[in-house]
Amino acid sequence: MQHFLSIADFSADELWQFLRQAKDLKEEFKSGGNQPILRGKTLGMIFQKSSLRTRVSFEVGMLHLGGHALYISPNEIGLGKRESVADVARVLSGYVDGIMARVFSHDHILQLAQYSSVPVINGLSDYNHPCQALADVFTIWEHFGEVKGLKLAYVGDGNNVVTSLMTIAAKLGMDFSVATPIGYEPAAEVVSMANKFAQETNTNIKITVTNDPIEAVGGADIVYADVWTSMGQESETEKRLKVFPPYQINENLMAQAKAQAVVMHCLPAHRAEEITDAVADGTQSIIFQQAENRLHAQKALLATLLGGR
């Protein structure tokens, strides 16, 4: 049995297996529909945080593959409060063939995996967002026809998305730069881990952390944005709105990247904050291709982990 908890848990070869599976399943779907390889299988979906892309991509992905997905709202479980994480994992393991959880505390993901007897997928935690990173790299590969040797620049908060993007970039041979305000940098242990993975690829990958967005974006092939204030950080909104405006992705900042650079955003977007309409809806944007590819990347995970392929 295999879980999908973190990009760091997988080798480059294993990540490419997921990416190729996503490509095959997308092509199959566009050519008339996917084979019902998960007929009779059920995915239990635990949500502590609200979602559009995560819920719909997993639910529709299971439907396309012949299976069924069950949405479990925050009030139905009270994960770790009304009922212990260990008990939830053991109970659900008797009902479903896999568990996807979108939570606040990463420790809840780790506990679900520890006590579950079925595969657990990390749909998001405050530490990382591996499903998003997998779909993002699939989109980059689809657009450029390659991954290795590209430069991905992230501008904004050094959050859970950064953790997974930095890790997958290091594993697959992309330069990665991140620009954040002082005090909002990614955790030092995440940067250290990414540098270790970069060294293991035997390439000249550069992992750069800076407070200068122009430095980060210079020569980039991909420029990436996320919200400045994530769910659970609402009390910091006013403070963050004072320090993050220089990190907005706009036409002036995009001019620092390569002429053929593309723009990505994991959504939802707070338009006119971290990204302008002109960029989000412009010719360089692949934001909605990226959003669609969440579906096909999730299907690759489901097909592999739930035993269909």
C-alpha positions, 0 to 999 in steps of 0.5 A: 500500500502506498500513500501520497503525502509529500513530493519528498517521498517519491523519486524522480522516476516515480513522479514521472510515472504519475505525470505520464499516467496523467497525460495518458488519462487526459488523452484517453478522456479527450478521445471519448472517455476513460475506462472504468478501471475503478468500478466498485471503488470508493474514495472518502474525502475529508474536508476541514478547508473549503475547496473548489478544485480539490473537491471537484477534481477528485469527485469527477476523477473518480466518476470518470474512472468508474468509481464513487467519491464521498464528501465528508464535511468538517461538521460530520467528523470534527477531525481530532476533536469530536473523534480522534484522527486514529479512530477516523482512519480506522473506521473509514478504512473499513468503508472505503478504498482510499482516503483524501484529506484536505486539512489544516495540521499536517500532523493530521495527514500523518496520523491518517496514514499511520492508522489507515489500512487504505491509501491516504492522499494529502489534498492539502495541509498547512505544510504542503500541497503535493497534489497541486505541485504534481498538476502544476508540473504536468501543465508545465510539461504539457506547455513547454514539452520539457521540464528539466532546465526551465526556471520557475519563479514564485512570488508571494508568501513562502507557504505550503504551495512553495514547499511542494513546488520547490521540492518537485522542481529540485527532483525534476531538474528545474531552477526554482526561485522564490521572492517573499517579504522579510519574515515570510520566507519558506522554512529553512528545513524546506530549502535545505531539503530541496538543495539536497534533492537538487544535488542528487539530480547531478545537475546545476539546479539553483534554489534561490530564496530572495526578498527581491521579486525582480531578482526572482523573476529575472530570466524565468520561464514560469512566474507563479502566484498564490494568495497573500493570506491563506485560509486560517490566516484571516487575522493577518490580512490587514498586516499582510496587505501592507507588506505584500503589494511590491510582490504583485505579479503585474505587467511590469514584473512580467517584463523581467521574465523571458519573453515567452514566459507563462503565468500560473496561479493555484487559485482562488485568486484575489485579483488586484492583490497578488495578480492583476487582471491584465496578467491573469487573463492575458496571453501569457496566462495558463492559469485555467489550463493549470486548473483543469489539469488538477483533474487529470493529475488526480486521476493519475493518483487515483488510478495508481493508488487505488489499484486500477493501474 
